Amino acid sequence: MYRTSSNTPLTRKQIYYTRTTESLYSNLTPIPVVMDALSTTAALATTDLPVDMPALTVTPMAAPTNPTAAQVSTIDCHICVCMNRRKPAWKQAGPSKMCVLCVRQYCTVHAAPVDKVGGEDVCEINHETYYWKHEARWGEGVHATLYDRKCDKWASC
């Protein structure tokens, strides 16, 4: 029976832990490592290179101070901007359009399916949720649905 140093019996969990750790560490033996001097086989010396191999030279070049227009890509799409914050390599695929419901720019990748919006310029976000969460933008022409926009435009609904 397993007992602690104060002669109290161990619980089943303590016995299991003791048995497993004893079996885990019983086969381990330390490996001696000698680190008196540097090993000559660790790295090749420059004299070990073949004779026909030319020495590599590096020519330093000045970094460009002003990037060109091709190096700078503007991201106008509000969805691409959020994606770019999470993944800096994200780039906008195409030109931007203005969404008629949320009055923000979006790219062709993030356009709503044509069959759902009837050919209108609408992005793919949930405009009803956006409408209710951004009450301050109601005066700027933000609408929840295309039907609401039509009613507001003609005031005939």
N, C-alpha and C positions, 0 to 999 in steps of 0.2 A: 504494500500500500504506500502511495506517495504521501509524504507529509512535508509541511513547510519547516523552516528553521525553528519556528516556535512550537513545533510538534502538533500543529492542527492539520486535519486532513484536507486534501485538495479537492476542488470540485471537478466534475467531469470535464468541463471546459479547460480547466487548468491542466488536468492530466493529459488531455488530447494535445494541447499546445506544447507541453513539455516533451511528449513522445515525438511529435512531428519535428520540433526544432532539434531534438537530439539526433534524429535520423538524417536531417538535412545537413547538419554541420559536422557529423562524425567522419565523413569521408574527405573533408577539406584538409589539404596540407598546404602550407605556405610555399611559394616558389621564390627561391633566392634570386635577387637581382643585384648585379654588380655594376656600379656606376662610378668606377674610379677614373676612367679616362674616356675621351670621346671615341666613338666607334668610327673606324676609317671606312667601313663598308656602308655606313648609313647614307652618305651622299657621295655622288661622283665628283671627283676633282676635275678642273678644267683641262688638265693634261690627259684625262681619259677619253676625251672626245676624238672621233675619227679625224684624220688629217683632211679629208676631202670635204668636210662639213664647214661651211663658212660661219663666222661668228655673227650672231644676230645683233643688229643695231636698231635702236629706237630713236625716231626723229620726233621731238616734241613739237606739237602744233598748238597754236593759240586757239582758245575756245572762242566761238562766235559771240560777240557782245549783243548784237541785235538779231534775233531769230527771223527767218524769212516767213512769208505768209504761208508757205507750205508746212512749216514746222508748227505754226500756231493754228489750231483748229478751234473755231468758235462753236460753242454749244448753246443753241438757243432753246431747244426743246426742254420743257420743264421736267420731263421724265428722264431724259438723258443727263440732265444736271444732277439729279438724285443718284442715278446709276454711277456717274463719274465720281461722286463723293465716296461711294463704297468701293468702286474699282477704278482707280485713276487711269487705267488703260482704255476705258470705255470711251468710244468716240461716236459722234452723231453721224448716222449713215447718209442722210439726205437733207434736202432743204426744209425749211420750217414754214408752217402755215399757222394762222391764228384760229384757235378754237372759238366757235360761236357761242358755246355754253359757259366756259370758264374764263374766257378772254385771256388765255395764255397761249404761248407758242408751243407747237408740237411738231415732230418730224414724221415722215411717211411711215416709219417703222412703228410708231406708236399711235397711228390713226385707228379710229374705230372701224369695224367691218362695214363696208359700204351697204350691205343688205339691211343692216340695223339702223343706219342713220339716213338712208334715202339720199345719198350723195352730198349731204351737208359736210362742212368742214368741222369735224368733231374728233377730239382725242379719245383714247381708250379708258380714261379714268372713270370712276363712279361719280357722276356729276351730281346726283341727288345728295350723296354724303358730303361732297365738297360744298354744295350750296348751303346746307344746314350748318356746317362747321365754320363757314366764312361769311357770317351775316354782315360784317362790315363792308364786304365787296358787293352787296346787292345793288347799290347805286351805280356801280361800274358796268352793269350789264350782265352779271352772272345769273345763269338760269339753271334750274334742276333738270329740265327735259326740253326737248325740241317743241313739244306742245305748249309748255309754259312760255317759251320764247315767242312762239307764234301769237299766243294770246296777248302777251305784253306788247308785241310789235303793233298789232292791229286793234287791240283792246276790244275784240269782238267775241270773246269766249265767255 
